[in-house]
Amino acid sequence: MREDVLILAHEEILRLRERQIGRISSIRGRSAGVLGASGIAASLVSALANSGYTLAIICFVLATVYAVKSMTVTGTRVMHPVGVLSSVANANKYDARVSLIGQLRKEYDRAESDLKNIVGHTRTAMKWFLAGTVMLLLVSGITALIPIINARG
């Protein structure tokens, strides 16, 4: 591979890594939103003291659990700067760049694997939040209809 192509590849990998970091931040931001919304919803619904809302509360609690799981800090293994320097100390410019690109690729792959876990937990949290919301609306609708049905009967 020519050196100019290698430089271009290196720059592109760095760009992809920055984009990946942005995606991770975005997903964690969404998880924080689900966490806040489910916590508030569970608190408000539990204050209604209606046993019909138990399933909705359970759904909101599960949404909270998965949102917290998605925000769990995971350690991503990266090469320490001293290791980077020692791995390229005796290499020529070309081989040093190849080595650095290899390390960046490994870091990217590890972070991508972590991102899949974060996305999975965030999706699950959102599903539980939506289930809780549906249950809340369903129970509220039924509770509102009971007096109307009793008045007609």
C-alpha positions in Angstrom: 0.0 0.0 0.0 1.3 3.4 -0.9 2.1 5.8 1.9 -0.3 8.5 0.7 -3.1 5.9 0.7 -2.1 4.8 4.2 -2.3 8.4 5.5 -5.7 8.8 4.0 -6.9 5.6 5.6 -5.5 6.7 8.9 -7.3 10.0 8.7 -10.6 8.2 7.8 -10.3 5.8 10.7 -9.8 8.8 13.1 -12.9 10.4 11.6 -14.9 7.2 12.0 -13.7 7.0 15.7 -14.9 10.6 16.4 -18.2 9.8 14.8 -18.5 6.7 16.9 -17.8 8.7 20.1 -20.7 11.0 19.0 -23.0 8.0 18.5 -22.2 6.7 21.9 -22.9 10.1 23.5 -26.2 10.4 21.6 -27.4 6.9 22.7 -26.4 7.6 26.3 -28.3 10.9 26.1 -31.4 9.0 25.0 -31.0 6.6 27.9 -30.8 9.5 30.3 -34.1 10.8 28.9 -35.8 7.4 29.3 -34.4 7.2 32.8 -35.8 10.6 33.8 -39.1 10.0 32.2 -39.6 6.6 33.6 -38.6 7.7 37.1 -41.0 10.6 37.0 -43.8 8.5 35.6 -43.3 5.7 38.2 -43.4 8.3 41.0 -46.5 10.0 39.7 -48.4 6.8 39.1 -47.5 5.3 42.4 -48.8 8.5 44.1 -52.2 7.7 42.6 -52.5 4.8 45.0 -54.6 2.7 42.6 -53.7 -1.0 42.5 -54.6 -1.1 38.8 -51.5 0.8 38.0 -49.2 -1.8 39.5 -48.3 -3.2 36.1 -47.5 0.2 34.7 -45.3 0.9 37.7 -43.4 -2.4 37.1 -42.9 -1.5 33.5 -41.5 2.0 34.4 -39.2 0.4 37.0 -37.9 -2.1 34.4 -37.4 0.9 32.0 -35.4 2.6 34.7 -33.3 -0.6 35.3 -32.4 -1.0 31.6 -31.7 2.8 31.2 -29.2 2.6 34.0 -27.7 -0.6 32.5 -27.2 1.3 29.3 -25.3 4.0 31.1 -23.0 1.6 32.9 -19.4 2.7 32.4 -17.5 0.0 30.5 -13.7 0.0 30.4 -12.5 0.0 26.8 -9.0 -1.4 26.5 -6.7 1.0 24.7 -3.0 1.1 24.3 -1.2 3.3 26.8 0.9 6.1 25.2 4.0 4.5 26.5 3.0 1.3 24.8 2.3 3.2 21.6 5.7 4.8 21.7 7.5 1.5 22.5 5.6 -0.3 19.7 6.9 2.2 17.1 10.2 3.2 18.6 12.3 1.2 16.1 9.9 1.3 13.2 10.2 3.3 10.1 7.5 5.9 9.3 5.4 3.5 7.2 5.5 0.6 9.6 4.8 2.9 12.5 1.7 4.2 10.8 0.5 0.7 10.0 1.0 -0.2 13.7 -1.0 2.8 14.8 -3.8 2.1 12.4 -4.0 -1.5 13.7 -4.4 -0.2 17.2 -7.0 2.3 16.2 -9.0 -0.4 14.4 -8.9 -2.6 17.6 -10.1 0.3 19.7 -12.9 1.0 17.2 -14.0 -2.7 17.1 -14.1 -2.8 21.0 -16.0 0.4 21.2 -18.5 -0.8 18.5 -19.1 -3.9 20.6 -19.8 -1.8 23.6 -22.1 0.4 21.6 -24.2 -2.6 20.5 -24.8 -3.4 24.2 -25.7 0.2 25.0 -28.1 0.4 22.1 -29.7 -2.9 23.1 -30.3 -1.8 26.7 -31.6 1.6 25.5 -34.1 -0.1 23.1 -35.2 -2.4 25.9 -35.7 0.5 28.3 -37.7 2.4 25.7 -39.9 -0.7 25.1 -40.6 -1.0 28.8 -41.3 2.7 29.1 -43.8 2.5 26.2 -45.4 -0.6 27.8 -45.8 1.3 31.0 -47.3 4.3 29.2 -49.8 2.0 27.4 -50.8 0.3 30.7 -51.2 3.7 32.4 -53.5 4.9 29.6 -55.4 1.7 29.5 -56.0 1.6 33.2 -56.9 5.3 33.2 -59.3 4.8 30.4 -61.0 1.9 32.0 -61.2 3.7 35.4 -62.8 6.7 33.6 -65.3 4.5 31.9 -66.5 2.5 35.0 -68.6 5.4 36.4 -70.2 5.9 33.0 -71.0 2.2 32.6 -72.4 2.0 36.1 -74.6 5.1 35.5 -76.2 3.5 32.5 -76.6 0.1 34.0 
